Amino acid sequence: MFDIFNYVPFMFLIVLLIMFVASAVRILPEYERGVLFRLGRLAGARGPGLFFIIPGIDKLVRVSLRTVALDVPPQDVITHDNVTVKVSAVIYFRVIEPQKAIVEVENYLYATSQLAQTTLRSVLGQVELDELLANREKINKELQEILDRHTGPWGVKVTAVEVKNIDLPQEMLRAIAKQAEAERERRAKIIHADGEFQASEKLAQAAKVLAAEPTSLQLRYLQTLTEVAAEKNSTTIFPVPIDLIKMFMDRIGTDKDAPKS
């Protein structure tokens, strides 16, 4: 007669073997690496794919190699010209050496976030407000270089830093608006003066052409008369050439100087 109790130890061993194998098998995707510690000592990195560890002896820490977008919360910054602003930014970084990211720093995400906040306040405190608003690309590059230099020993590569938002106080916004309005008025006056200068040059050139050909002046008078008459005005002004008046004045002067008979 079949006695199931005789097979209980074998079934128990099989279950233990299955659990042991299941706990020893690890599968990591392409974007992750596993940092392996054996009896507390670093045994290198594993993955991606399928590999085995020794349960109870080995400890595996997963590290993602994908790029992380980290928001830097708004920071109160006093610029070099003593203007208080709130600045927020975003940092893009990724782990390139998983072993250093686990061994060299306790929490590389938290450490990178704190370093980004302090670096943002330090760098922006050395620039003036106008430079902060106009030269964002230069400031972003400087922030990226500083952060990358400090996170390099952690196995973290900072690929980009972008200043996302700059909140100005209302008083400063009004001052900037007045400055922009004054700048536009200055440009308008310069453009108007430049137009007057160019018009005077063209008028001088036209005067030289008209002086070379007296007949062209008469034609210009007739053209002006045509333009005035096209406006349907009740009063028409007919320009009299100065040369014509001068001709009559010369004739009158000649008659006066002639001897009387």
Secondary structure, 3 states (H helix, E strand, C coil): CCCHHHHHHHHHHHHHHHHHHHHHEEEECCCEEEEEEECCEEEEEECCEEEECCCCCEEEEEEECCCEEEEEEEEEEECCCCCEEEEEEEEEEEECCHHHHHHCCCCHHHHHHHHHHHHHHHHHCCCCHHHHHHCHHHHHHHHHHHHHHHHHHHCEEEEEEEEEEEECCHHHHHHHHHHHHHHHHHHHHHHHHHHHHHHHHHHHHHHHHHHHCHHHHHHHHHHHHHHHHCCCCCCCCCCCCHHHHHHHHHHHHHHHHCCCC
